[in-house]
Structure formats: structure tokens, C-alpha cells
Amino acid sequence: MTMTTDEPSEGLRTHNAPLAMHPAVGMLAPENWVTLAPPHQRVDPRPGPRASTVPGIGGRLKERPEDFIVEELPAYDPVGEGEHIYLGVQKTNMPHTEMLAVICRHFHVEENAIGFAGMKDRVAVTQQAVSVHMPVDRPVGELKHDRLGVLWAKRHTNKLRRGHLKGNRFSIRIRGVDPMQVRTVKRRMEELGTTGIPDYFGDQRFGYRANNHVVGAHFARGEWQQLLDEMLGAHGAPFPPHQMEVREAYERGDFAAAHDMWGRNDQAERIALRALAKGRDAAGAVRAVPAHTRSFWMSALQGAVYNAALGARVSGGTFGEILPGDVAILAGTNSQFAVPADVAADELATLRARCAAHDISPTGPIFGPELVAASGAPREIEQRALACFGANESMFAPPALDSTGARRPYRIVMRDWSVDAGVDEHGGYIRLAFDLPKGAFATVLCREIMGDA
């Protein structure tokens, strides 16, 4: 299936295959990527216009894992008793799915026994908590792995759930820049502290092929064969040349050979192919994929729609302004309220003053059955964002969706930030340190400083 749009809404970006990835956030350059599909146009799901109107300083992120350090800020501490073991883990240059697999093997549990508050960057050094459901004490030994270590362990009464965190603390070195630009960066950080930062979902949400949202749309519609073709075949989104052989094996029906050619960390691909090789149909192969991966496909579709709506607001200069019909959120809480489309002028002025002081912010849609609907012009923007991905609100419901929907602030504010610069054995750098609320992407903030590569 191809998502098309003839005239993108304001703030929406489109691309012709192959996709132009952002080297600034560590994604593979696609100049020589392969696409066997006819030339087509898809709406780009990734972050749209920057809030900054000045050129970026350039530079590169994630040249090595230790240049991108993330520390999870917990919402609570484990109490010391209960059926779940909480682990403080540090992973280095490891994808989330590999971390889960290592923990499953060590504790001899299924993946649904493991809980986590958020998924951390792969090319990074990250610290976070995970929980393992183990009601009965039994020897498990020391977890030994060259890229995953356990920092502490303590029991607790409940499973760690998505969103059970305050936020994340980041320390990020930008390489390939003149350290003397540190004063410019400091001024820009000060400006972002005043205006706020567009709360886009980062490139990571959409995968290295920028097509997780397309897979999510197929999943929502129950288009099982189209989903597998997009994920495993050679005629969907562009892909790196080294994958040609494995994708051709899938297309000729040699599922066992394709399974063996995928890497150890390509778990969804391997699981689906194993199911196909055993004679399961397309629906059965999709159902074999772990629930957290299927949930992530849907969150990518939700994120694509949200990014498109936010991009339109950034383009229009209103991502940090309350409009009639908005749903506003109180800073630091989940408390929301609808602003009437016919709100009185004096009340709107009061709300805009609160917004300027970062007491409240406008929100965008994470579509689901319990979403608080906007009205007026904000709703029109959200509906256009849905339409440009070929989606509608009915797609965001059980059984495809395992969440209820939410409103996400269109802007966020960083806390406890600092900027410094230096030179080490790898060359010059500028380092940004800051705290972000849960769900926010540090690469989006960096993009405001660095610009689009």
C-alpha cells in the first residue's frame, strides 16, 4: 500500500523514495539504498519544521555510544518486597529488543514478564530500570554481558509500566563542530528555554526505513499480507543494499532461508518468517510477533499523525500559543481542559498569558477511543493530519490498539541545562546537558541547535 497526498497540508513534508534520512541523528545515509517499488510519494512522518528560524550549527551525533548518555529519572523507588525484581541496568550500544532478549534468557522468563518505563536509544550509554516478574526466590546467578550490566536490584510490588518515569537526563556531545561556537549554542538554548521546544516524536519512532507507521496502518486495517510485504519484502520502503538477498528470499517464498539470513537482533522479522516457514498464514505470522512490537507499530502511526499536526502548528507559528478549540494541558500534569471554539476574547487573552508563562500548553492528538477531542481550527488541522496518512479515527481502537489515546503537549521545556565545549582524543565537541520530561526526544532538541543535515 502507498500513502499518497497530492497537496500536503501546510507544515507537512513529503519525500520521494528513497527517503532522505537525517545523518545528524545517526541514521543511515540512503543515497544508494534500494527500492523496487515504482516512484511514489509518502508523507514524511518524522519531525517537521524547526521552531528556530536561524541556521543550525551543523555537527554529528552518536559517533560513539559514550557521546550520548541517558539516565532515566524514576517516578518512584522500589519498596524492597513484592513479586517483581527491579533492576537498574546500563546498556551500551544495544537496541531495546536485544536487552529484553538477554534478560529473558538470563532469568528464564517470557518477554511479558518484563516491565520497563521507556525505550532508550541504541547508539548510546543508557541507564534505566526494568522489572522481572519472579514471585518465588530462586538462584539466577550474575548477569554477565559485555554491553549490559546490572547496577542494583530490589524487589517491588508491581510491574514497571510504560510511562512510570519522571523523565530522562541527557549528556550529549555534538562532534564535527568548532568548540568556539559554544556561546552561540548557549544563546540558542536560552531562547529555547523561553519559547519551548516542539515536542515531535523523533526519527527513532519510525525506524531506520521510516516506515513503522506504514506497518502500523496495515496492522490497524488487518492487512496482514501487505504488512508482511512491507516489513519483509523488496517492494516497500527503500532498504540498504545488503538486505536484497534476504528480501528476495521472502518474495520467492523461501521463508526458512530468509529467516536464517536475518541478524540476531531482527527479532520481528525472524519470528514472522519462522511462523511462515511452519505453515502459518499471514495473520498467524503477524500474531506471532511480540505484543510490544505490534504496539510499537501502532504508536508509530499515532506519532506520525501527531507530528504532522505539530508541523502545521510550527509552520503557522502557533505551536506555543493557545487557539480557540485547543485542548490545553497543565504543565507537569495530565490535567487537560478544552478551550471552546467560541471562547471569549478576555478569557483567551488570559489563557495565552498562562501559555506564555509555561503554565499551560496546547496539545496534539495521540488518537485512541478516549481522546479528548479538539474543536474549531485545531480539530481541522488534526483531521488533515489523519487524512494525509490515509488514516481515520476508527483505526485507533481495540483490538489493534492497546491504549486509550491521549493528548501530548505541542511543546516542552528543558530543565537543569548547561553547555560546555572541549577537545578530546576524538576531536572537538560541544556538550549539551539537560533534563526532558518523559516521552520527549533529545534528538529533537539537538536538531533545533544543529539544523537539518
C-alpha positions in Angstrom: 0.0 0.0 0.0 1.2 3.5 -0.8 0.2 6.5 1.2 -0.3 9.5 -1.1 -1.1 13.1 -0.9 -1.3 15.5 -3.9 -1.3 18.7 -1.9 0.3 18.3 1.5 -1.2 20.4 4.3 1.0 23.3 5.5 3.8 22.0 7.7 3.7 18.5 6.2 6.8 17.2 4.4 6.8 14.7 1.6 9.5 12.6 0.1 10.1 10.6 -2.9 11.8 7.2 -2.4 14.4 6.7 -1.3 14.0 8.5 1.9 16.4 11.2 2.9 17.5 10.3 6.5 19.0 12.7 8.9 22.7 12.0 9.4 22.6 14.4 12.3 20.7 11.9 14.4 22.7 8.9 13.5 20.6 7.3 10.8 22.0 5.6 7.7 22.5 7.7 4.6 20.3 6.4 1.8 22.0 7.6 -1.3 22.5 4.0 -2.5 19.5 2.4 -0.9 17.3 0.0 -2.9 13.7 0.5 -3.9 12.0 -1.8 -6.3 8.7 -0.1 -6.0 7.6 2.5 -8.6 8.5 6.1 -7.7 5.9 7.2 -5.2 5.3 9.9 -2.7 4.7 9.4 1.0 4.2 11.9 3.7 7.3 12.0 5.9 6.4 11.0 9.4 9.5 12.4 11.1 9.9 15.9 12.7 8.7 18.7 10.6 9.7 22.4 10.6 12.1 23.6 13.3 11.0 26.3 15.6 14.3 28.0 15.2 14.5 30.5 12.3 18.3 30.7 12.2 20.5 28.2 10.5 21.9 25.4 12.7 25.5 24.9 13.6 25.7 21.5 11.9 27.6 18.7 13.5 27.1 15.0 14.1 25.5 12.9 16.9 26.2 9.4 18.2 29.6 9.0 16.5 30.3 6.6 19.5 28.0 5.4 22.3 29.7 7.4 25.0 28.9 10.6 23.2 25.1 10.1 24.0 24.4 9.4 27.7 20.9 8.9 29.0 19.9 8.4 32.7 16.3 7.6 33.4 14.7 9.7 36.2 12.4 7.3 38.1 8.9 8.1 39.2 9.3 6.1 42.4 11.7 3.8 44.2 11.1 0.0 44.7 10.0 -0.8 48.3 12.1 -3.9 48.9 9.4 -6.6 48.8 7.0 -8.0 46.3 6.7 -10.3 43.3 8.8 -8.3 40.9 12.6 -7.8 40.9 13.5 -4.3 39.8 16.9 -4.0 38.1 18.9 -0.9 37.5 20.7 -1.7 34.2 23.2 0.0 32.0 23.4 -0.9 28.3 25.9 0.3 25.8 25.3 0.3 22.0 22.4 -2.1 22.4 18.9 -2.0 21.0 15.9 -2.3 23.3 14.8 -5.6 21.8 18.3 -7.2 22.4 18.2 -6.0 26.1 14.9 -7.7 26.6 16.2 -10.9 25.0 19.3 -11.0 27.2 17.1 -10.5 30.4 14.7 -13.2 29.2 17.4 -15.7 28.7 19.1 -15.0 32.0 16.0 -15.2 34.1 14.3 -17.9 32.1 11.1 -15.9 31.6 8.9 -14.9 28.8 9.0 -11.3 27.5 5.6 -10.4 29.1 7.3 -11.0 32.5 9.5 -7.9 31.9 8.4 -4.4 32.5 10.1 -1.1 31.5 9.2 2.6 31.7 10.6 3.6 28.4 12.7 2.5 25.4 16.2 4.0 25.3 18.4 4.9 22.4 20.5 2.2 20.8 23.7 4.1 20.0 24.2 5.4 23.5 25.1 4.6 27.0 21.8 4.4 28.9 20.7 3.7 32.4 17.2 2.6 33.3 15.1 0.4 35.5 13.4 -2.9 34.3 11.3 -5.3 36.3 11.1 -9.1 36.1 8.2 -11.0 37.5 9.6 -13.6 39.8 7.2 -14.5 42.7 9.5 -17.2 44.1 13.1 -16.6 45.0 15.4 -18.9 43.2 19.1 -18.6 42.3 19.7 -16.8 39.0 23.4 -16.1 39.1 25.1 -12.9 38.0 24.1 -11.5 34.6 27.3 -11.3 32.6 27.3 -9.4 29.3 29.8 -7.2 27.7 27.2 -4.5 26.8 24.6 -4.9 29.6 25.3 -4.6 33.3 23.2 -4.7 36.4 23.8 -1.7 38.8 21.4 -2.7 41.5 18.5 -5.0 42.3 15.5 -4.6 44.6 12.0 -6.1 44.9 8.8 -4.2 44.4 5.0 -4.9 44.4 4.1 -4.1 40.8 5.4 -4.5 37.3 7.1 -1.4 35.9 4.8 0.1 33.2 5.4 2.3 30.2 5.4 5.9 31.4 6.4 5.1 35.0 9.2 7.7 35.0 9.6 11.4 35.5 11.8 12.0 32.5 15.4 11.5 31.4 18.7 13.3 31.9 20.9 13.6 28.9 24.6 14.4 28.3 25.3 14.7 24.6 28.4 15.6 22.7 28.0 17.2 19.2 31.0 16.3 17.1 32.2 17.9 13.9 31.7 21.5 15.1 34.0 24.3 16.2 34.1 24.4 20.0 34.3 28.2 19.8 30.6 28.1 18.8 29.7 27.3 22.4 28.5 30.9 23.0 26.1 30.7 20.1 24.8 27.4 21.3 24.3 28.9 24.8 22.3 31.8 23.4 20.1 29.4 21.4 19.5 27.2 24.5 18.4 30.3 26.3 16.0 31.1 23.5 14.6 27.6 23.6 14.1 27.9 27.3 11.9 30.9 26.7 9.9 29.7 23.6 9.8 26.0 24.4 10.8 23.1 22.1 8.4 21.4 19.6 7.6 18.0 21.2 8.0 16.0 18.0 8.4 12.2 18.1 12.0 11.7 16.9 13.2 9.7 13.9 13.7 6.7 16.1 10.0 6.1 16.4 9.7 5.4 12.7 12.6 3.0 12.3 15.7 3.1 10.0 13.4 2.8 6.9 11.0 5.5 8.3 8.1 3.1 7.6 7.0 1.8 11.0 3.8 3.9 10.7 3.0 2.2 7.3 3.3 -1.2 9.0 1.1 0.2 11.8 -1.6 1.3 9.3 -1.6 -2.2 7.7 -1.9 -3.7 11.2 -4.8 -1.4 12.1 -6.7 -2.4 9.0 -6.0 -6.1 9.4 -4.0 -6.1 6.1 -1.7 -8.9 7.2 -0.2 -9.8 3.8 0.5 -6.1 3.0 2.1 -5.8 6.4 4.5 -8.7 5.9 5.3 -7.5 2.4 6.2 -4.0 3.7 8.3 -5.5 6.6 10.0 -8.4 4.8 9.7 -7.8 1.1 11.7 -5.8 -1.5 8.9 -3.6 -2.8 8.1 -1.4 0.2 10.1 1.4 1.7 13.7 1.7 0.5 16.2 -0.6 2.3 20.0 -1.0 2.5 21.5 -3.0 -0.4 22.8 -5.8 1.8 19.2 -6.8 2.6 18.4 -7.5 -1.1 19.1 -11.2 -0.8 17.0 -11.9 2.3 14.1 -9.8 1.0 14.2 -11.7 -2.4 14.2 -15.0 -0.5 11.0 -13.9 1.2 9.4 -12.8 -2.0 10.0 -16.2 -3.7 8.5 -18.0 -0.6 11.8 -19.4 0.8 10.9 -18.4 4.3 13.3 -20.7 6.1 16.3 -19.3 4.2 15.1 -15.8 4.8 14.8 -16.5 8.5 18.4 -17.7 8.7 19.7 -14.6 6.8 18.3 -12.0 9.2 20.5 -10.9 12.0 20.0 -11.9 15.7 18.6 -8.5 16.5 16.0 -8.6 13.7 13.6 -10.4 16.0 10.3 -9.4 14.5 11.4 -10.4 11.0 12.8 -13.7 12.2 9.7 -14.6 14.3 7.3 -13.8 11.4 9.4 -15.8 9.0 9.6 -18.8 11.4 5.9 -18.8 11.6 5.5 -18.7 7.8 8.0 -21.5 7.4 5.9 -23.6 9.8 2.9 -23.1 7.5 1.1 -20.4 9.4 -0.9 -17.9 7.2 -0.1 -14.2 7.1 -2.4 -13.4 10.0 -0.8 -16.0 12.1 2.7 -14.8 11.3 1.7 -11.3 12.4 0.2 -12.5 15.6 3.4 -14.4 16.4 5.3 -11.1 16.6 5.6 -10.0 20.2 2.9 -7.7 21.5 5.3 -4.9 22.4 6.4 -4.8 18.7 2.8 -4.7 17.4 2.1 -1.9 20.0 5.1 0.0 18.7 3.8 -0.2 15.1 0.6 1.5 16.3 2.4 4.1 18.3 4.4 4.9 15.2 1.2 5.6 13.3 -0.1 7.7 16.2 3.2 9.5 16.2 3.2 10.2 12.5 -0.3 11.8 12.7 0.8 13.9 15.8 4.0 15.0 14.1 2.1 16.2 11.0 -0.3 18.2 13.2 2.5 19.7 15.2 4.4 20.5 12.0 1.4 22.5 10.8 1.3 24.4 14.0 5.1 25.1 14.0 4.8 26.3 10.4 1.9 28.6 11.4 3.8 29.9 14.4 1.1 28.6 16.9 2.7 25.6 18.5 3.3 27.6 21.6 0.0 29.5 21.5 -3.5 28.7 22.7 -6.0 28.7 19.9 -9.8 28.7 20.2 -10.8 25.0 20.1 -7.5 23.7 21.6 -7.3 21.2 24.3 -4.8 22.6 26.8 -2.7 20.7 29.4 -1.5 22.0 32.7 2.4 21.9 32.9 3.8 18.8 34.6 0.4 17.0 34.9 -2.1 15.1 32.9 -4.8 17.6 33.7 -6.5 18.8 30.5 -9.3 21.1 29.6 -11.0 22.1 26.3 -10.9 25.7 25.2 -14.3 26.4 23.5 -14.1 27.3 19.8 -16.1 30.4 20.7 -14.1 31.3 23.8 -14.5 35.0 24.9 -11.7 37.4 23.9 -10.8 38.2 27.5 -10.6 34.6 28.6 -8.5 33.7 25.5 -6.1 36.5 26.5 -5.8 35.1 30.0 -5.1 31.6 28.6 -2.5 32.9 26.2 -0.7 34.7 29.1 -0.6 31.5 31.1 0.7 29.7 28.0 3.5 32.3 27.6 4.5 31.7 31.2 4.6 27.9 30.5 1.8 27.2 33.0 -0.3 25.5 30.2 0.4 24.4 26.6 -1.7 23.4 23.6 -1.8 19.7 22.8 -1.9 17.4 19.8 -3.7 14.1 19.4 -2.5 10.6 20.2 -5.6 9.1 18.7 -7.5 6.5 20.6 -11.0 5.8 21.8 -10.8 8.1 24.9 -9.1 11.0 23.2 -10.4 14.4 24.3 -11.4 16.0 21.0 -10.3 19.4 19.9 -12.7 21.7 18.0 -12.6 24.5 15.5 -9.4 25.2 13.6 -7.2 22.9 15.8 -9.5 19.9 15.0 -9.4 20.7 11.3 -5.5 20.6 11.5 -5.7 17.2 13.3 -8.2 15.8 10.7 -5.9 16.9 7.8 -3.0 15.1 9.6 -5.1 11.9 9.8 -6.1 12.1 6.1 -2.6 12.7 4.8 -1.6 9.2 6.2 -4.7 7.6 4.8 -6.0 7.1 8.4 -9.2 7.7 10.3 -10.2 7.7 13.9 -11.8 4.3 13.7 -8.4 2.7 13.1 -7.2 3.6 16.6 -9.3 1.2 18.6 -9.1 -2.4 20.0 -8.0 -4.9 19.2 -5.3 -3.2 17.1 -4.7 -0.5 19.7 -3.9 -1.5 23.3 -4.1 2.1 24.7 -6.9 4.6 25.1 -5.5 7.7 23.4 -4.0 10.8 24.9 -3.2 14.4 24.3 0.5 15.3 24.0 1.9 18.8 24.6 2.9 20.5 21.4 5.9 22.0 23.3 8.1 21.1 26.2 10.7 22.9 28.3 14.1 21.5 29.2 15.3 21.8 32.8 18.7 22.0 34.5 20.5 22.6 31.3 24.2 23.5 30.7 26.5 23.9 27.7 30.3 23.4 27.6 32.9 22.6 25.0 36.3 20.9 24.7 38.7 18.8 22.8 39.5 15.1 23.5 41.3 12.3 21.7 38.4 12.2 19.1 38.5 15.9 18.3 36.5 19.0 19.3 32.9 18.9 20.6 30.2 20.9 22.2 28.3 19.2 25.0 24.7 19.7 25.9 23.3 18.5 29.3 19.6 18.8 30.1 16.6 17.1 31.6 13.5 16.4 29.5 10.0 15.2 30.6 9.0 11.6 29.8 8.3 10.9 26.2 10.4 13.8 24.8 13.2 13.1 22.3 16.6 14.7 22.9 17.4 14.4 19.2 14.6 16.9 18.5 16.2 19.4 20.8 19.6 18.8 19.2 18.0 19.4 15.8 16.9 22.9 16.9 20.6 23.6 17.6 22.2 21.7 14.8 19.6 22.2 12.0 18.9 19.6 9.3 22.0 18.0 7.9 
